[in-house]
Amino acid sequence: MKTVCRTDVNQPLPALLRQLNPMLRGWCAYFRPGVSSATFQFLRQLVWGQAIRWIRRKHRRITWKDLRRRYCSGGWWPTTEDITLFDPAKVRTTRYRYRGGVIPSPWPTKG
């Protein structure tokens, strides 16, 4: 994620979001089972910071208010008409299911 955000500032925001979103979706799909909602919250902050730093590097002389109006549609999350930055915090986590006796035991049963 860092290398994608640091490589090319000359590309438009939708191109950056098209590169970041599949990475974030794949990462969240892999770590979705288990207790990972706090990690997804941390990832949300990290992604937002990287995207905002990329926007600030792209337009060094524009004020923060104008950058939010242009790239965040007046809000705080980077978005365009076509695509929005994937939000990892909205991914629902699934806990491990209890399988009880379905798991085979490595020890022989006495019988």
N, C-alpha and C positions, 0 to 999 in steps of 0.2 A: 504494500500500500504506500509506503514511504517513497519507494523508487518510482512508482507511477506518478505520484504528486510532485516529485522533484525533477522529473525529466524534462518535460516540454511545457512551457508556460504559454507558448504561442497557439496552442490548440484551443478551440472553444470549450465552454463548460460542458455541453452535452457529450462531447467526445471523452472528456475525463470521466464523467458519470457512467458512460457505457463501459469503460474499462474497470471502474471501481465496483459497480454493482454486482457483476457476476462473482467477483472475488469474495465480496462480503456475504452474498447469498450462499455460496458454497461453504464458506467457513462456518456460518451459522447453521447450515443444514448438518454439517459434520458434528458440531458440538451441541446440537439441540437436545439430545437425550442426556439426562443427568441434571445436575444442579448448576446451571450456567447463566442464570438471569443477571447476576451481579457482574459477570464477565461481559455480558452483552451490553450492560449499562456503561461499563468502562470503554468498550469498543465504540459505542455511540459517541462518547466524548472525544475519543481519539480520532475517529473518522471526521467528525465535525471540525475539529481543530486543524487537521490536515487539509481539508477542503477550503476552509477559510484562509489559511496561510497561503494556499495556492492562488486564491482569488486576490489576496493582498499583494502577492508577488507579481501577479499579472498586471494590476493597476495600482502602482505605487502612489500616484498623486491624487487619486479619487478619495473622497471622504468615506468614512464607514457608513454613514447614512445613505449615500448614493450607491455604495456597493450592495447594501442590503436591499435597496429598492430594485436594483438591476438584477442581482443574482439570487435573491431569496424571496422575491415577490412581496417584499415588505415585511416578511416574517424573519425567522432566524435559521431556517433549514434550507440549504441550497436546492433550488428547483428551477426548472424551465417549463415552457409550455408542453414539451414532449416527455421529459424524464425528470424524476426526482431522485435525489441521493437516497439509497437504501438505508432504512433505520433499523439497526440490529436490535434495539431495545424493544421493538414491537414484535419480535419473534417469540412465540409461545414455546416454553420449554416443556419437555415430557420427562417425567420421573421414570426411574427404572421400575419395571413391573416385577412383583413378587411372583416367582414361578414355583416355589415350594418343592413338591416331590417330582416335578418334571425334570429337574436337573439331575443327571445321573451321578451317583456316588462312586468315587474311585475305590472305595473299600468294599470287600465282599460282605454280603449279608449272611447272617447265621440263620440257618433254617433247617 
